[in-house]
Amino acid sequence: MTTYKQPIQGKSFFLGGLLMLAQTTYGQHISHTTSNKVSLNLSEALNRLKENSPYLLQARIQTEVAHEKVKEEKEIQLPDLDFHASYYRMSNMVEYQHADQVVHYQTIPDIYDATVNVKMPLYQGGRIKIGIKQAEKRVEIAQLQEKQVYREKALEVIQTYLGICKLVALDSLLKETLKEQNERLNLVSAFKKNGTITKEEVLQASLQCSNSTLDILTNERNTKVLLNDLKTLLQIPERDTLLLDTKSALSMNHTELLIDKLQEGALNREEVKIKQQATEINELGYQSIKASTKPTLSLFGTFGYNYPNYMLFLFPPHPYLYSLGRIGIDMNFSISHLFKVKTKLAMAKQSIELAQVQEKIQKDAIQDAMYRRYMAWLETQDKIKVIEKAIAQANENYRILKQKYFNQMALHTELMDADTALFRTRYQLLSAQIDAVAKYYDLLYTSGQLN
């Protein structure tokens, strides 16, 4: 595969100036009633995510549960210790020797016992060790899922944060444009008083100002929505006011990106490793089924006190307390299981093959997604260069038409079209620059390097 190498382009003074202007007024139009002010740059937002996210807390608890499952599997190796005690009363025994002859025997009515039983597995065909290994693999999966949840939520925070940056920059651009339009409206109104232009042109200029004002209001509402989304992600109280360092989020030093290294890193993503662990768990499951065909050995022992003594098989029993203990080895082997296990083994093999296919599909999907995102990122770099040239042309076009209009050499509609074209190219530039940063982080996420 051809290797592409492209560094992140430096941010232009245009976007930097917009964000510097926005930072001075940003906290004002988003503030609520009495509340705390929370200042966050992007790194601080990600740290707050790690501390407060309920999704991460859920993943951590699932990891802890997986660790407990390992302990549970290891406890199977420990001996089982039981204590049994009983007390009951027995009636006298009546023996019917013949139809007309009944013999009564006196018994000892009070009977009790106290017994301790111990049983410890010695050999289970390897099933205990296999069970422990499977539980340990599930711990690794839970840990990978925890990292995956963090990366997914971190990307969501980054995209939301950058979305706010775009809207804040757009707010400054809209207000700057509205200021220019208001100045032009004042001049057009002055020309109208002198009778050099028509009322229609004044109305057009006024309508353009009204539209820009509506755009500012819409943009502010959209900003509040994204701020609320970010508060929810970071578990910040809704009444608090967020103050974001929008400039630093876009001026970070980004490393160079190589598609080969990105795709190599993508194959180490949590999703791929989870599929690999799933394959290994299925392989262990196959081994466990095979182990179930082997005999099991257990060490057992019992010791107890009993009263009265019925162990002599004499009647009446001896009215004495006695103790008795046993120790030995118990073996169990299921012959029928040798025939019944064949279907289970075949199904276990198919599960292994299915897991391997799913792992391959996952790798291919990630590599394809990696390449598409890399090409999209390269496109943003080329787009920025083109738009930077277009914005210079739009500026010059607007300057010329503005001069012509006030010299009565151009129509007002031509000036408005030039103004709209200038605004559009300026917005395209700030949008492309922020999209380039967003796609950069998206690349890091897809390649598994967003940690």
N, C-alpha and C positions, 0 to 999 in steps of 0.2 A: 504494500500500500504506500502511496506517495506521502511523504512527510511534509506537513505544512508548518511553518513557523512564523508567528506574527505576534509582536508585542502589543500590549494595550496602548492605545494612543493617548497622549496627554490631553487633559481636559482644557478646553478653550477658555479664554478670558470671559467670553459671553456667558457660559453657564456658571462659572465661578462668581461673576459679578451679580447674576440673578440671585444666587443662593446667599451671598453676603448681604444683599439688600433684603432678602426674605427673612434672614435670621433676626434682623432688628425689629421686625413687626410681627414675627410668627406667633409669639406667645400671646399676642393681643386678640387676634380674631378667633382663637380656639379656646380661650379661657372660659371657665364656667363661674359659678358662684364660689364662695369661700372654699378653697381646696388647697391641697399641697401641690407644690411644683416639683415634678420629677424630670430631671435632666438626664438624657440618655444618648450616648453615642452607640454605634452599631455593636461594638464589642460588649459594652455594658448590657445592651438588650439581650444578647445571646447568653451572657452569664446569668441574667435574671431568668431567662427561659429555663436554664439548667436547674435553677434553684426552686422555681415556683410552678413549673408546668404540671398539671394533674396527669397529663398523658405520660410524662416521664415517671411520675410517682407510681402510676399503674404498672409501668414496665418494670420498675425496680421491685415492686411487690411480687410480680410474677417471677422475677429472678430469684428472690428470696424463697418463694414456694418451691422452685426447682431445686434449690440447695437442700431444702428440707426433704424432698423426695429422695435425694442421694442418701441422706442419713437413714431414711426409712428402709431403703434397700439394704444398707449395710447392717441394720439391726436384725435382718433375717438370719444372719450368721450367729447371733447370740442365742444361748440356750433358752428354752421355754421352761419357766419354773411355775408350777401350779401347787396350790395348797387346797386340800379338800377336807372338810369336817362335816360330820353328820351325827344326829341323835334321833332315835325313834324307839318306840315301845312295841313289843311283840306279844301277841296273845299266846295262850297255851295251845299246844298242838293236839289235834284229835285225829286218831288213826282209825279208819273203818276197815277192820280185818275181814269181817263177814257181814252179811246183811243184818245179823242179829248181835254182832259183837263189836263194840266200840271201846277203844283204849285211849285214855287221856294221859298226856305227858306234860309234866311241869317244865316250863321254859324259864329262862332268865329274861324278864321283860325289858330291862333297860339295855339298849345297844347303842354304842357310839364308836366313832373312829376318827382319827386325825392322820392325814396322809400327805406327804410331799412327793410330787412327781417332777422329774427333770428330763428334758429331751433336747438334744442338740444335734443339728445336722452335721454329718461328717462329709458326705459326698452327695451332690445333687446333679451330677453330670455337667457341672460348670454353669448351671442356670443362675446361681446367685451372683457370680462374678459378671456374667453377661448382663444381668439386671442392673448391677451397679454401673457398668459402662454405659448402658442405655440412659440411665438417669443423669450421668455426667455429661453425656452428649446433649441432653435436653437443657442442662444448665448452660452449656455453650450457646445453644440456640436462643435461650432467654436473654443471655448477655448480648448476643448479636442483635436481637430484636430491640433491646434497649437502646443500643447505638443507632439502629435504623430509625427508631422513633425520634431520637434527638436530631438526627440529620434532616428528617422530613420536616419537623417543626422548626428547626433552625432555618431551613430554606424558606419556609412560610413566613417567618419573622423577617428575613432579609428582603423577600419580595414585597412584603407589606411596607417595610421601612422605606425601601426605594420607591415604592408607589407614592408614599407620602412626600418623598423628596421631589418627585416629578410634579405633584400637584402644588407643592410650595413654590417651586420654580415657575410653574405656569401662573400661579397667583401674581408673582412679581411681574411676569411678562404681560399679563392682562392689565394690571394696574399701570404699567409703563405705557402700554398701548392706549389705554383709556385717557391717560394724561395728555398724550399727543393728540388724540381725537378731540378732546375738550379744547385744547389750544387752537386746533384747526376750526372747530365750531365757532369759537369766539371771532376768529378772523373772517370766517364766512358770513357770520352775522353782521360784522362791520361792513363787509362788502355789500351786503343786502341793503343796509341803510344808505349806502352811497348809490344804490341802484345799479351796480355793475353786474350783479348775478340775480338769478331768479329765486323765488321762495322755495321752489322745489329742491334746490341744492341745499338750502338750510335745513329743510326737513330730512333730506338724506343723511346729512352730517349728524343731525340730532338722533335719528334712528340708529345710526351706527354706534353712537355713544350708549344708547339704551341697550342695544344688543350686547355690547361689551360689559355693561354693568350686570346684566343677567348672567353672562358667562362667569363673572367673578362670584356671584352668589351661588351658582351651581357648583363651581369649583370648591368653594368653601364648604358646602354641604358634603361633597364627595370626600374632602379632606377629613371632616369630622367622622364620617363612616369608617374610613381606614384607620383613623386614630382609635376609634372604639374597638375595631378588630385587633389592633396591636395591643391595646390594654387587656383584652380578653386572653390573648396568647400569653402575655407576660403576667397575668393575674394582678394587674394594677387596678385599684378602686376607680370606678367610673367617675367619681367626683374630682379626682386628681387631674391636674393639667400636665400634659406631656410637652416637654421642650426637647426637640430632637436636634442633634448636631448634623444637619443635612449636608453641610459642606464636607466634613471629614469622611462621610460615608462614600463620597464620590471621588475623593482625592487620595485613596489608599494606594500604596505601592503594590501593584499586581505583578506576579511572576509571569514569565513567558510560558506559553502553552504549546506542547507538542502532542499531536494526535496519537502517536504511537505510545507515548508514556501515559496519556490519558486512558487509552483503551486497555493498556496493561493494568493500570490502577483500577479500572472499572471491573475487571475480573476478580478483584479482591473485595468487592462490595459485600455488605452483609447479606443481601438477597442470595448471592451466589454461594456464600459460605453456609447459609442456612440450608440450601438445597443439598450441598455436600454432606452436611451433618445428617440430613434426613436419609440420604443414601446409606450412610454408615449405620444409622439406627435400624434400617431395614435389613442390612446385612447381619447385624447382631440378632435381630429377630429370627432370621433364618437359622443362625447357630443355636439359638435358644430352643427352637422347635426340634432340631436334631438332638440337642442335649436331653430333651424330654423322653427320648427312647432308651436312655441309659438307666440302670438301676440306681436307687437312692439308698444311702446308708445313714442311719441315725444312731447316736448313742443315747440310751435311756437309763433311767434309774428311778426307783421309788422306795420310800421308807415311810412306815406308818405305825401307829399305835391303835390297837383294837380291843374292844371288850364286848362280850365275853369271847372265849376261845372256841370258835366254830371250825377252825382249821384242821382239827383232828378227825373231822367227819364222824364224830361220835355223838350220841344223844343220850342223855342231856349234855349240853356243852359245859366245859369247865368254867367256873366263875372266876377267871383270872384275866388280868390285863396282860396282853402280849404285844411284842413288836416284831415286825417282819420287813426286810429290805430285799430289793432285787436290783441288779445292774446287768446291762447287756447291750447288744447291737441288734438293731432292727433293719431288715432289708426289704425293699419293695420293688417289684419289677412287673410292669404291665406288658404282657405278651400281646394282647389285642391291639395295644397302641402302636406296635410296629407296623400294622397294616393300615390303621386308621390315619397315620401321620402323613401318608404319601400326598394326599390332596393339600394338606396344609403346607407342605414343603414346596409343592408346585406353585401355590398362591404366593408364598414368600419370595420365590424366585421372580415371579412376575412383578411383585412390588418393588424389588430391587431394580429391575429393568425399567420400570415406569419412573422411578426416582432418578435414574441416570438420564433418561430422555428429558425429563423436566429440567434437570440441571443444564443440559445442553441448550434447551430452548431458552432458558433464562440468560445464559451467557450470550447467545446470539442476539436476543432482544436488547440487552444492555449495550453491546458493541454497536448495534445499529443506532440506538438512541444516542450513544456517545458521538458517533460520526455526524448525525444530523444536527446535534446541538453545536458541535464544533464548527460546522459549515455556517450555521446561523450566526455564530459569534463572529466569524470572519466577515460575513456579510455586513454586520453592524460597523466593522472597522472601515470597510470600503464606503458604506453609506455616509459615514461621518465626513469623509474627505469630499465626497460629492456635494453634500449639503453645505459644507463650509464655503465651497466655491459659489454655490447657488445663493447663499445668504449675502455674499458680497455683491453679486449681480442684482439681487432684489433691493438691497440698500441703495445702490447707485440708481436703479430704475425709479425708486420712490423719490429720491432726491431730485432727479431730473423732472419728473412729472409734477412734483410739488412746486418747483420753480416755474415750470411752464404754466401751471394752473393759476398761480398768483400773478402771472404776467398775461393772463387771459389767452393762453395759447393751447390749453388742454381742457377737456371736459372734466366735470367733477366725478363722474362715474369712472373715468380712467384713473383718477387719483385714488378713489376708493378701492378699485381693483388692485392697484399697486400696493396700497396699504394692507389689503387682505393677503396679497402674495408675500409681502414682507413678514407679516405675522405668522403665516403658515410655515415659511421656511425657518423662522426662528424657533417655532415650536417643534418642527421636525428635528432641528439640531439638538435641542435639549432632550427631546424624547429619545433620539438615537443614542445620545451620550449616556443617558441613564439606562437605556435598554442594554447597552454594551456592558455596563457594570452588572446588571441583573443576569445577563447571559453568561458572564464570567463566573458568577457564583453558581449558576445552574450547571455549568461545566464541572466545577469542583464537586457539586453534589453528585452528578451522574458518574463521575470518575471515582467516587468514594473518598474524596480528599477534603470534603467539607466537615471538619471535625472541630 
